[in-house]
Amino acid sequence: MGLMTRVFFLIAMVACFASVAHAIAGQATFYTPPYVPSSCFGFEDRGVMILAANSGLFANRAACGTRYRVTCTGRTNDGVLNPCTGRSVDVTVVDLCPGCAANQVDLSREAFAVIANTDAGRINIEYNRI
C-alpha cells in the first residue's frame, strides 16, 4: 500500500473512533404540541425538530439553540419489539424537560417519529452535538 493510502485509512479510523467516543447514551420520550412558549425562545417558533433537555444538559439555558443528532439504539420495554427506523434526526434544544432523568431527553413527537415508532413511547438512544 502506498503512503497516501495508509494515511487515508489511519485518518478514517481515527474519525470513526472519535465520533463513537463522543456519543452520549440515554433514553428519549416525546412531547406533543403546542411547542411554544419554550424556556429558550418564548413564543418564537423554532420548528418541530426540537428537543427538551434534562436539567443537567440544559444547564440553566446554556444549551439553548444547541443542535444534536439523535439515533434510536433499541427498545426499553416489551411493547414494541423493533421501534427504531434506522434513521437519525437533527434537533435543536428549545426547552427544559423538568421531569426528565439525567440520561433522558424529550423529543418533539415529529422528531421522535423520524427515529422510532411513537407507539414505543420511550426508546434507548445515542446523541452527539453537531
N, CA, C and O atoms as a GROMACS GRO file, in nm:
protein
  520
    1MET      N    1   0.084  -0.118   0.000
    1MET     CA    2   0.000   0.000   0.000
    1MET      C    3   0.088   0.124   0.000
    1MET      O    4   0.193   0.129   0.065
    2GLY      N    5   0.044   0.223  -0.074
    2GLY     CA    6   0.118   0.348  -0.079
    2GLY      C    7   0.101   0.427   0.049
    2GLY      O    8   0.008   0.405   0.127
    3LEU      N    9   0.191   0.518   0.068
    3LEU     CA   10   0.190   0.602   0.188
    3LEU      C   11   0.059   0.680   0.201
    3LEU      O   12   0.002   0.688   0.309
    4MET      N   13   0.011   0.738   0.090
    4MET     CA   14  -0.112   0.818   0.095
    4MET      C   15  -0.233   0.731   0.133
    4MET      O   16  -0.321   0.776   0.207
    5THR      N   17  -0.238   0.609   0.084
    5THR     CA   18  -0.348   0.518   0.117
    5THR      C   19  -0.345   0.485   0.265
    5THR      O   20  -0.450   0.483   0.330
    6ARG      N   21  -0.228   0.460   0.319
    6ARG     CA   22  -0.215   0.430   0.462
    6ARG      C   23  -0.259   0.548   0.547
    6ARG      O   24  -0.329   0.532   0.647
    7VAL      N   25  -0.217   0.667   0.507
    7VAL     CA   26  -0.255   0.788   0.581
    7VAL      C   27  -0.406   0.806   0.577
    7VAL      O   28  -0.468   0.838   0.678
    8PHE      N   29  -0.466   0.784   0.459
    8PHE     CA   30  -0.611   0.796   0.446
    8PHE      C   31  -0.683   0.699   0.540
    8PHE      O   32  -0.775   0.739   0.611
    9PHE      N   33  -0.642   0.573   0.543
    9PHE     CA   34  -0.705   0.474   0.630
    9PHE      C   35  -0.687   0.510   0.776
    9PHE      O   36  -0.780   0.493   0.855
   10LEU      N   37  -0.571   0.559   0.814
   10LEU     CA   38  -0.546   0.598   0.952
   10LEU      C   39  -0.638   0.714   0.993
   10LEU      O   40  -0.696   0.712   1.102
   11ILE      N   41  -0.652   0.812   0.906
   11ILE     CA   42  -0.740   0.926   0.936
   11ILE      C   43  -0.885   0.880   0.946
   11ILE      O   44  -0.958   0.924   1.035
   12ALA      N   45  -0.927   0.791   0.856
   12ALA     CA   46  -1.064   0.740   0.860
   12ALA      C   47  -1.090   0.663   0.988
   12ALA      O   48  -1.197   0.678   1.047
   13MET      N   49  -0.995   0.583   1.033
   13MET     CA   50  -1.012   0.507   1.157
   13MET      C   51  -1.022   0.599   1.277
   13MET      O   52  -1.106   0.578   1.364
   14VAL      N   53  -0.938   0.700   1.283
   14VAL     CA   54  -0.941   0.796   1.394
   14VAL      C   55  -1.074   0.870   1.396
   14VAL      O   56  -1.132   0.892   1.502
   15ALA      N   57  -1.122   0.910   1.279
   15ALA     CA   58  -1.251   0.982   1.271
   15ALA      C   59  -1.365   0.894   1.321
   15ALA      O   60  -1.454   0.942   1.390
   16CYS      N   61  -1.363   0.767   1.286
   16CYS     CA   62  -1.467   0.675   1.334
   16CYS      C   63  -1.463   0.661   1.486
   16CYS      O   64  -1.567   0.666   1.551
   17PHE      N   65  -1.345   0.643   1.541
   17PHE     CA   66  -1.332   0.629   1.686
   17PHE      C   67  -1.372   0.756   1.756
   17PHE      O   68  -1.434   0.751   1.862
   18ALA      N   69  -1.338   0.870   1.701
   18ALA     CA   70  -1.372   0.998   1.764
   18ALA      C   71  -1.523   1.018   1.769
   18ALA      O   72  -1.576   1.064   1.870
   19SER      N   73  -1.594   0.983   1.661
   19SER     CA   74  -1.738   1.004   1.662
   19SER      C   75  -1.807   0.909   1.759
   19SER      O   76  -1.906   0.947   1.823
   20VAL      N   77  -1.758   0.787   1.773
   20VAL     CA   78  -1.815   0.692   1.867
   20VAL      C   79  -1.788   0.737   2.010
   20VAL      O   80  -1.874   0.723   2.097
   21ALA      N   81  -1.670   0.790   2.035
   21ALA     CA   82  -1.631   0.830   2.170
   21ALA      C   83  -1.718   0.945   2.222
   21ALA      O   84  -1.736   0.958   2.343
   22HIS      N   85  -1.772   1.028   2.133
   22HIS     CA   86  -1.850   1.142   2.177
   22HIS      C   87  -1.999   1.115   2.189
   22HIS      O   88  -2.074   1.201   2.235
   23ALA      N   89  -2.042   0.997   2.149
   23ALA     CA   90  -2.185   0.963   2.158
   23ALA      C   91  -2.226   0.950   2.304
   23ALA      O   92  -2.157   0.888   2.384
   24ILE      N   93  -2.340   1.009   2.338
   24ILE     CA   94  -2.395   1.001   2.472
   24ILE      C   95  -2.512   0.904   2.469
   24ILE      O   96  -2.605   0.921   2.390
   25ALA      N   97  -2.508   0.803   2.552
   25ALA     CA   98  -2.617   0.706   2.560
   25ALA      C   99  -2.724   0.757   2.655
   25ALA      O  100  -2.692   0.819   2.757
   26GLY      N  101  -2.848   0.731   2.623
   26GLY     CA  102  -2.957   0.772   2.710
   26GLY      C  103  -3.089   0.716   2.663
   26GLY      O  104  -3.094   0.615   2.593
   27GLN      N  105  -3.195   0.784   2.702
   27GLN     CA  106  -3.329   0.746   2.661
   27GLN      C  107  -3.405   0.869   2.613
   27GLN      O  108  -3.376   0.981   2.654
   28ALA      N  109  -3.501   0.845   2.526
   28ALA     CA  110  -3.584   0.955   2.476
   28ALA      C  111  -3.731   0.919   2.489
   28ALA      O  112  -3.772   0.804   2.473
   29THR      N  113  -3.808   1.021   2.520
   29THR     CA  114  -3.953   1.017   2.516
   29THR      C  115  -3.995   1.127   2.420
   29THR      O  116  -3.909   1.188   2.357
   30PHE      N  117  -4.125   1.154   2.408
   30PHE     CA  118  -4.166   1.265   2.323
   30PHE      C  119  -4.278   1.344   2.386
   30PHE      O  120  -4.352   1.294   2.472
   31TYR      N  121  -4.289   1.468   2.343
   31TYR     CA  122  -4.399   1.553   2.386
   31TYR      C  123  -4.473   1.606   2.264
   31TYR      O  124  -4.421   1.600   2.153
   32THR      N  125  -4.591   1.658   2.286
   32THR     CA  126  -4.678   1.697   2.174
   32THR      C  127  -4.705   1.848   2.177
   32THR      O  128  -4.685   1.913   2.280
   33PRO      N  129  -4.751   1.903   2.064
   33PRO     CA  130  -4.779   2.047   2.057
   33PRO      C  131  -4.882   2.088   2.161
   33PRO      O  132  -4.960   2.004   2.207
   34PRO      N  133  -4.884   2.214   2.198
   34PRO     CA  134  -4.806   2.323   2.140
   34PRO      C  135  -4.662   2.325   2.192
   34PRO      O  136  -4.636   2.293   2.308
   35TYR      N  137  -4.570   2.362   2.103
   35TYR     CA  138  -4.428   2.366   2.138
   35TYR      C  139  -4.383   2.505   2.184
   35TYR      O  140  -4.268   2.523   2.226
   36VAL      N  141  -4.471   2.602   2.177
   36VAL     CA  142  -4.441   2.736   2.226
   36VAL      C  143  -4.546   2.774   2.330
   36VAL      O  144  -4.661   2.732   2.317
   37PRO      N  145  -4.510   2.850   2.431
   37PRO     CA  146  -4.378   2.908   2.452
   37PRO      C  147  -4.278   2.804   2.501
   37PRO      O  148  -4.315   2.701   2.558
   38SER      N  149  -4.150   2.833   2.479
   38SER     CA  150  -4.043   2.747   2.527
   38SER      C  151  -3.955   2.825   2.624
   38SER      O  152  -3.954   2.948   2.624
   39SER      N  153  -3.880   2.752   2.706
   39SER     CA  154  -3.790   2.816   2.802
   39SER      C  155  -3.682   2.899   2.734
   39SER      O  156  -3.638   3.001   2.788
   40CYS      N  157  -3.641   2.856   2.616
   40CYS     CA  158  -3.531   2.924   2.548
   40CYS      C  159  -3.575   3.042   2.462
   40CYS      O  160  -3.510   3.147   2.462
   41PHE      N  161  -3.684   3.025   2.390
   41PHE     CA  162  -3.718   3.122   2.286
   41PHE      C  163  -3.856   3.184   2.301
   41PHE      O  164  -3.905   3.251   2.210
   42GLY      N  165  -3.920   3.164   2.416
   42GLY     CA  166  -4.051   3.223   2.438
   42GLY      C  167  -4.150   3.180   2.332
   42GLY      O  168  -4.170   3.061   2.310
   43PHE      N  169  -4.213   3.278   2.264
   43PHE     CA  170  -4.314   3.247   2.163
   43PHE      C  171  -4.256   3.238   2.022
   43PHE      O  172  -4.332   3.227   1.926
   44GLU      N  173  -4.125   3.242   2.008
   44GLU     CA  174  -4.062   3.227   1.876
   44GLU      C  175  -4.069   3.080   1.834
   44GLU      O  176  -4.021   2.992   1.904
   45ASP      N  177  -4.129   3.056   1.719
   45ASP     CA  178  -4.144   2.920   1.666
   45ASP      C  179  -4.011   2.873   1.609
   45ASP      O  180  -3.957   2.936   1.518
   46ARG      N  181  -3.958   2.764   1.662
   46ARG     CA  182  -3.830   2.708   1.615
   46ARG      C  183  -3.851   2.580   1.535
   46ARG      O  184  -3.758   2.501   1.522
   47GLY      N  185  -3.970   2.559   1.483
   47GLY     CA  186  -4.000   2.440   1.404
   47GLY      C  187  -4.038   2.323   1.491
   47GLY      O  188  -4.070   2.339   1.609
   48VAL      N  189  -4.035   2.203   1.431
   48VAL     CA  190  -4.078   2.084   1.504
   48VAL      C  191  -3.965   1.984   1.530
   48VAL      O  192  -3.986   1.886   1.600
   49MET      N  193  -3.847   2.006   1.476
   49MET     CA  194  -3.734   1.917   1.502
   49MET      C  195  -3.658   1.973   1.623
   49MET      O  196  -3.551   2.033   1.611
   50ILE      N  197  -3.720   1.949   1.740
   50ILE     CA  198  -3.673   2.014   1.863
   50ILE      C  199  -3.660   1.914   1.977
   50ILE      O  200  -3.709   1.801   1.970
   51LEU      N  201  -3.592   1.958   2.081
   51LEU     CA  202  -3.562   1.874   2.197
   51LEU      C  203  -3.577   1.955   2.324
   51LEU      O  204  -3.536   2.070   2.330
   52ALA      N  205  -3.637   1.894   2.426
   52ALA     CA  206  -3.639   1.949   2.562
   52ALA      C  207  -3.534   1.870   2.641
   52ALA      O  208  -3.541   1.747   2.647
   53ALA      N  209  -3.440   1.938   2.700
   53ALA     CA  210  -3.325   1.875   2.764
   53ALA      C  211  -3.348   1.852   2.913
   53ALA      O  212  -3.422   1.926   2.978
   54ASN      N  213  -3.284   1.749   2.967
   54ASN     CA  214  -3.284   1.729   3.113
   54ASN      C  215  -3.209   1.845   3.176
   54ASN      O  216  -3.138   1.918   3.108
   55SER      N  217  -3.224   1.862   3.306
   55SER     CA  218  -3.168   1.982   3.371
   55SER      C  219  -3.015   1.990   3.361
   55SER      O  220  -2.961   2.099   3.350
   56GLY      N  221  -2.946   1.877   3.365
   56GLY     CA  222  -2.800   1.880   3.352
   56GLY      C  223  -2.756   1.924   3.214
   56GLY      O  224  -2.664   2.005   3.202
   57LEU      N  225  -2.819   1.872   3.112
   57LEU     CA  226  -2.786   1.910   2.974
   57LEU      C  227  -2.830   2.054   2.946
   57LEU      O  228  -2.760   2.128   2.878
   58PHE      N  229  -2.945   2.092   2.999
   58PHE     CA  230  -2.999   2.226   2.978
   58PHE      C  231  -2.908   2.334   3.039
   58PHE      O  232  -2.892   2.442   2.982
   59ALA      N  233  -2.851   2.302   3.154
   59ALA     CA  234  -2.752   2.389   3.220
   59ALA      C  235  -2.798   2.534   3.231
   59ALA      O  236  -2.728   2.626   3.189
   60ASN      N  237  -2.917   2.553   3.288
   60ASN     CA  238  -2.970   2.687   3.311
   60ASN      C  239  -2.970   2.772   3.184
   60ASN      O  240  -2.927   2.888   3.184
   61ARG      N  241  -3.019   2.714   3.075
   61ARG     CA  242  -3.035   2.777   2.944
   61ARG      C  243  -2.906   2.784   2.861
   61ARG      O  244  -2.909   2.836   2.749
   62ALA      N  245  -2.795   2.736   2.911
   62ALA     CA  246  -2.671   2.740   2.833
   62ALA      C  247  -2.681   2.655   2.706
   62ALA      O  248  -2.611   2.682   2.609
   63ALA      N  249  -2.767   2.554   2.706
   63ALA     CA  250  -2.781   2.465   2.590
   63ALA      C  251  -2.879   2.518   2.485
   63ALA      O  252  -2.893   2.458   2.379
   64CYS      N  253  -2.946   2.627   2.513
   64CYS     CA  254  -3.045   2.680   2.419
   64CYS      C  255  -2.983   2.700   2.280
   64CYS      O  256  -2.879   2.764   2.266
   65GLY      N  257  -3.049   2.644   2.180
   65GLY     CA  258  -3.002   2.657   2.043
   65GLY      C  259  -2.899   2.553   2.001
   65GLY      O  260  -2.866   2.542   1.883
   66THR      N  261  -2.848   2.476   2.096
   66THR     CA  262  -2.750   2.372   2.063
   66THR      C  263  -2.818   2.264   1.981
   66THR      O  264  -2.933   2.228   2.007
   67ARG      N  265  -2.746   2.212   1.881
   67ARG     CA  266  -2.802   2.109   1.794
   67ARG      C  267  -2.741   1.974   1.824
   67ARG      O  268  -2.621   1.963   1.853
   68TYR      N  269  -2.824   1.872   1.818
   68TYR     CA  270  -2.781   1.734   1.843
   68TYR      C  271  -2.834   1.643   1.732
   68TYR      O  272  -2.942   1.665   1.677
   69ARG      N  273  -2.757   1.541   1.702
   69ARG     CA  274  -2.803   1.433   1.614
   69ARG      C  275  -2.838   1.316   1.705
   69ARG      O  276  -2.755   1.269   1.782
   70VAL      N  277  -2.962   1.269   1.695
   70VAL     CA  278  -3.015   1.164   1.783
   70VAL      C  279  -3.045   1.040   1.699
   70VAL      O  280  -3.103   1.049   1.590
   71THR      N  281  -3.005   0.924   1.752
   71THR     CA  282  -3.028   0.796   1.686
   71THR      C  283  -3.087   0.697   1.785
   71THR      O  284  -3.038   0.684   1.897
   72CYS      N  285  -3.191   0.629   1.744
   72CYS     CA  286  -3.250   0.523   1.826
   72CYS      C  287  -3.156   0.402   1.824
   72CYS      O  288  -3.108   0.362   1.719
   73THR      N  289  -3.131   0.345   1.943
   73THR     CA  290  -3.045   0.227   1.951
   73THR      C  291  -3.120   0.102   1.996
   73THR      O  292  -3.065  -0.008   1.992
   74GLY      N  293  -3.246   0.117   2.040
   74GLY     CA  294  -3.322  -0.001   2.080
   74GLY      C  295  -3.439   0.032   2.169
   74GLY      O  296  -3.465   0.147   2.203
   75ARG      N  297  -3.508  -0.072   2.206
   75ARG     CA  298  -3.629  -0.059   2.287
   75ARG      C  299  -3.595  -0.053   2.436
   75ARG      O  300  -3.486  -0.090   2.479
   76THR      N  301  -3.692  -0.005   2.513
   76THR     CA  302  -3.677  -0.002   2.658
   76THR      C  303  -3.783  -0.087   2.727
   76THR      O  304  -3.778  -0.105   2.849
   77ASN      N  305  -3.878  -0.139   2.651
   77ASN     CA  306  -3.986  -0.218   2.710
   77ASN      C  307  -4.027  -0.329   2.614
   77ASN      O  308  -3.968  -0.344   2.508
   78ASP      N  309  -4.126  -0.406   2.651
   78ASP     CA  310  -4.172  -0.516   2.567
   78ASP      C  311  -4.282  -0.476   2.470
   78ASP      O  312  -4.328  -0.559   2.392
   79GLY      N  313  -4.325  -0.352   2.473
   79GLY     CA  314  -4.437  -0.310   2.390
   79GLY      C  315  -4.410  -0.315   2.240
   79GLY      O  316  -4.488  -0.375   2.167
   80VAL      N  317  -4.303  -0.253   2.194
   80VAL     CA  318  -4.267  -0.252   2.052
   80VAL      C  319  -4.130  -0.317   2.041
   80VAL      O  320  -4.031  -0.262   2.089
   81LEU      N  321  -4.126  -0.433   1.979
   81LEU     CA  322  -4.001  -0.511   1.976
   81LEU      C  323  -3.890  -0.446   1.895
   81LEU      O  324  -3.774  -0.455   1.934
   82ASN      N  325  -3.923  -0.382   1.785
   82ASN     CA  326  -3.824  -0.318   1.698
   82ASN      C  327  -3.866  -0.175   1.668
   82ASN      O  328  -3.912  -0.147   1.558
   83PRO      N  329  -3.852  -0.083   1.764
   83PRO     CA  330  -3.905   0.051   1.745
   83PRO      C  331  -3.823   0.140   1.650
   83PRO      O  332  -3.877   0.235   1.594
   84CYS      N  333  -3.696   0.111   1.632
   84CYS     CA  334  -3.607   0.201   1.557
   84CYS      C  335  -3.630   0.195   1.407
   84CYS      O  336  -3.656   0.088   1.351
   85THR      N  337  -3.622   0.311   1.342
   85THR     CA  338  -3.637   0.321   1.197
   85THR      C  339  -3.504   0.306   1.124
   85THR      O  340  -3.502   0.284   1.003
   86GLY      N  341  -3.394   0.317   1.197
   86GLY     CA  342  -3.262   0.312   1.134
   86GLY      C  343  -3.214   0.449   1.088
   86GLY      O  344  -3.106   0.460   1.029
   87ARG      N  345  -3.292   0.551   1.114
   87ARG     CA  346  -3.256   0.688   1.074
   87ARG      C  347  -3.210   0.767   1.197
   87ARG      O  348  -3.230   0.725   1.311
   88SER      N  349  -3.148   0.881   1.171
   88SER     CA  350  -3.113   0.978   1.275
   88SER      C  351  -3.190   1.106   1.248
   88SER      O  352  -3.240   1.128   1.138
   89VAL      N  353  -3.200   1.190   1.350
   89VAL     CA  354  -3.267   1.318   1.334
   89VAL      C  355  -3.182   1.427   1.400
   89VAL      O  356  -3.125   1.405   1.507
   90ASP      N  357  -3.175   1.543   1.336
   90ASP     CA  358  -3.105   1.659   1.391
   90ASP      C  359  -3.208   1.749   1.458
   90ASP      O  360  -3.307   1.789   1.396
   91VAL      N  361  -3.183   1.782   1.584
   91VAL     CA  362  -3.277   1.862   1.662
   91VAL      C  363  -3.206   1.977   1.732
   91VAL      O  364  -3.084   1.976   1.748
   92THR      N  365  -3.284   2.075   1.772
   92THR     CA  366  -3.234   2.193   1.842
   92THR      C  367  -3.293   2.197   1.982
   92THR      O  368  -3.413   2.174   1.999
   93VAL      N  369  -3.211   2.227   2.082
   93VAL     CA  370  -3.260   2.242   2.219
   93VAL      C  371  -3.339   2.372   2.229
   93VAL      O  372  -3.287   2.480   2.201
   94VAL      N  373  -3.466   2.359   2.270
   94VAL     CA  374  -3.552   2.476   2.285
   94VAL      C  375  -3.616   2.487   2.422
   94VAL      O  376  -3.674   2.590   2.456
   95ASP      N  377  -3.605   2.380   2.502
   95ASP     CA  378  -3.680   2.381   2.626
   95ASP      C  379  -3.615   2.293   2.732
   95ASP      O  380  -3.523   2.216   2.703
   96LEU      N  381  -3.663   2.306   2.852
   96LEU     CA  382  -3.624   2.224   2.966
   96LEU      C  383  -3.729   2.116   2.984
   96LEU      O  384  -3.848   2.142   2.973
   97CYS      N  385  -3.684   1.995   3.012
   97CYS     CA  386  -3.774   1.886   3.049
   97CYS      C  387  -3.756   1.863   3.198
   97CYS      O  388  -3.668   1.787   3.238
   98PRO      N  389  -3.838   1.927   3.282
   98PRO     CA  390  -3.817   1.917   3.426
   98PRO      C  391  -3.836   1.778   3.484
   98PRO      O  392  -3.782   1.746   3.590
   99GLY      N  393  -3.913   1.693   3.416
   99GLY     CA  394  -3.937   1.558   3.465
   99GLY      C  395  -3.841   1.454   3.409
   99GLY      O  396  -3.853   1.336   3.442
  100CYS      N  397  -3.748   1.496   3.326
  100CYS     CA  398  -3.655   1.400   3.263
  100CYS      C  399  -3.544   1.360   3.359
  100CYS      O  400  -3.494   1.440   3.437
  101ALA      N  401  -3.508   1.233   3.351
  101ALA     CA  402  -3.394   1.181   3.428
  101ALA      C  403  -3.265   1.236   3.367
  101ALA      O  404  -3.265   1.296   3.260
  102ALA      N  405  -3.155   1.215   3.437
  102ALA     CA  406  -3.026   1.268   3.394
  102ALA      C  407  -2.981   1.215   3.258
  102ALA      O  408  -2.904   1.281   3.189
  103ASN      N  409  -3.028   1.098   3.218
  103ASN     CA  410  -2.987   1.040   3.090
  103ASN      C  411  -3.098   1.049   2.985
  103ASN      O  412  -3.091   0.981   2.882
  104GLN      N  413  -3.199   1.131   3.010
  104GLN     CA  414  -3.317   1.135   2.923
  104GLN      C  415  -3.334   1.269   2.855
  104GLN      O  416  -3.301   1.373   2.911
  105VAL      N  417  -3.384   1.266   2.732
  105VAL     CA  418  -3.427   1.387   2.661
  105VAL      C  419  -3.570   1.365   2.613
  105VAL      O  420  -3.615   1.251   2.600
  106ASP      N  421  -3.640   1.474   2.588
  106ASP     CA  422  -3.777   1.470   2.541
  106ASP      C  423  -3.780   1.533   2.402
  106ASP      O  424  -3.758   1.653   2.387
  107LEU      N  425  -3.806   1.452   2.301
  107LEU     CA  426  -3.812   1.500   2.163
  107LEU      C  427  -3.953   1.544   2.128
  107LEU      O  428  -4.050   1.498   2.190
  108SER      N  429  -3.965   1.632   2.029
  108SER     CA  430  -4.098   1.659   1.976
  108SER      C  431  -4.150   1.529   1.916
  108SER      O  432  -4.071   1.442   1.877
  109ARG      N  433  -4.280   1.516   1.909
  109ARG     CA  434  -4.339   1.395   1.851
  109ARG      C  435  -4.287   1.372   1.709
  109ARG      O  436  -4.259   1.259   1.669
  110GLU      N  437  -4.275   1.481   1.632
  110GLU     CA  438  -4.229   1.471   1.494
  110GLU      C  439  -4.085   1.422   1.484
  110GLU      O  440  -4.053   1.340   1.397
  111ALA      N  441  -3.998   1.469   1.573
  111ALA     CA  442  -3.858   1.424   1.573
  111ALA      C  443  -3.849   1.278   1.617
  111ALA      O  444  -3.774   1.200   1.558
  112PHE      N  445  -3.925   1.241   1.718
  112PHE     CA  446  -3.927   1.103   1.767
  112PHE      C  447  -3.970   1.009   1.654
  112PHE      O  448  -3.912   0.902   1.636
  113ALA      N  449  -4.073   1.049   1.578
  113ALA     CA  450  -4.127   0.965   1.471
  113ALA      C  451  -4.026   0.941   1.359
  113ALA      O  452  -4.036   0.841   1.288
  114VAL      N  453  -3.930   1.029   1.343
  114VAL     CA  454  -3.825   1.008   1.241
  114VAL      C  455  -3.739   0.888   1.278
  114VAL      O  456  -3.698   0.812   1.191
  115ILE      N  457  -3.710   0.872   1.408
  115ILE     CA  458  -3.616   0.767   1.450
  115ILE      C  459  -3.681   0.643   1.509
  115ILE      O  460  -3.616   0.539   1.520
  116ALA      N  461  -3.810   0.652   1.546
  116ALA     CA  462  -3.873   0.537   1.611
  116ALA      C  463  -4.025   0.541   1.597
  116ALA      O  464  -4.084   0.645   1.568
  117ASN      N  465  -4.085   0.426   1.619
  117ASN     CA  466  -4.230   0.412   1.623
  117ASN      C  467  -4.279   0.483   1.750
  117ASN      O  468  -4.235   0.450   1.860
  118THR      N  469  -4.370   0.577   1.736
  118THR     CA  470  -4.418   0.652   1.852
  118THR      C  471  -4.495   0.563   1.950
  118THR      O  472  -4.512   0.601   2.066
  119ASP      N  473  -4.543   0.447   1.906
  119ASP     CA  474  -4.611   0.355   1.996
  119ASP      C  475  -4.518   0.305   2.106
  119ASP      O  476  -4.563   0.261   2.212
  120ALA      N  477  -4.386   0.312   2.082
  120ALA     CA  478  -4.288   0.268   2.182
  120ALA      C  479  -4.290   0.361   2.304
  120ALA      O  480  -4.275   0.315   2.417
  121GLY      N  481  -4.310   0.489   2.281
  121GLY     CA  482  -4.316   0.586   2.391
  121GLY      C  483  -4.183   0.624   2.451
  121GLY      O  484  -4.158   0.742   2.477
  122ARG      N  485  -4.097   0.529   2.474
  122ARG     CA  486  -3.962   0.552   2.530
  122ARG      C  487  -3.866   0.457   2.459
  122ARG      O  488  -3.895   0.339   2.441
  123ILE      N  489  -3.751   0.512   2.419
  123ILE     CA  490  -3.652   0.433   2.347
  123ILE      C  491  -3.512   0.461   2.401
  123ILE      O  492  -3.488   0.563   2.465
  124ASN      N  493  -3.422   0.370   2.374
  124ASN     CA  494  -3.279   0.394   2.401
  124ASN      C  495  -3.222   0.471   2.282
  124ASN      O  496  -3.257   0.445   2.167
  125ILE      N  497  -3.133   0.565   2.313
  125ILE     CA  498  -3.076   0.649   2.208
  125ILE      C  499  -2.927   0.672   2.231
  125ILE      O  500  -2.873   0.643   2.338
  126GLU      N  501  -2.864   0.725   2.129
  126GLU     CA  502  -2.733   0.789   2.138
  126GLU      C  503  -2.748   0.924   2.073
  126GLU      O  504  -2.818   0.938   1.974
  127TYR      N  505  -2.681   1.026   2.129
  127TYR     CA  506  -2.687   1.157   2.068
  127TYR      C  507  -2.552   1.225   2.075
  127TYR      O  508  -2.476   1.206   2.170
  128ASN      N  509  -2.524   1.304   1.972
  128ASN     CA  510  -2.398   1.378   1.959
  128ASN      C  511  -2.430   1.524   1.930
  128ASN      O  512  -2.527   1.555   1.860
  129ARG      N  513  -2.349   1.610   1.982
  129ARG     CA  514  -2.362   1.752   1.948
  129ARG      C  515  -2.309   1.772   1.807
  129ARG      O  516  -2.205   1.717   1.771
  130ILE      N  517  -2.381   1.850   1.727
  130ILE     CA  518  -2.337   1.873   1.590
  130ILE      C  519  -2.312   2.020   1.566
  130ILE      O  520  -2.274   2.059   1.456
   0.00000   0.00000   0.00000
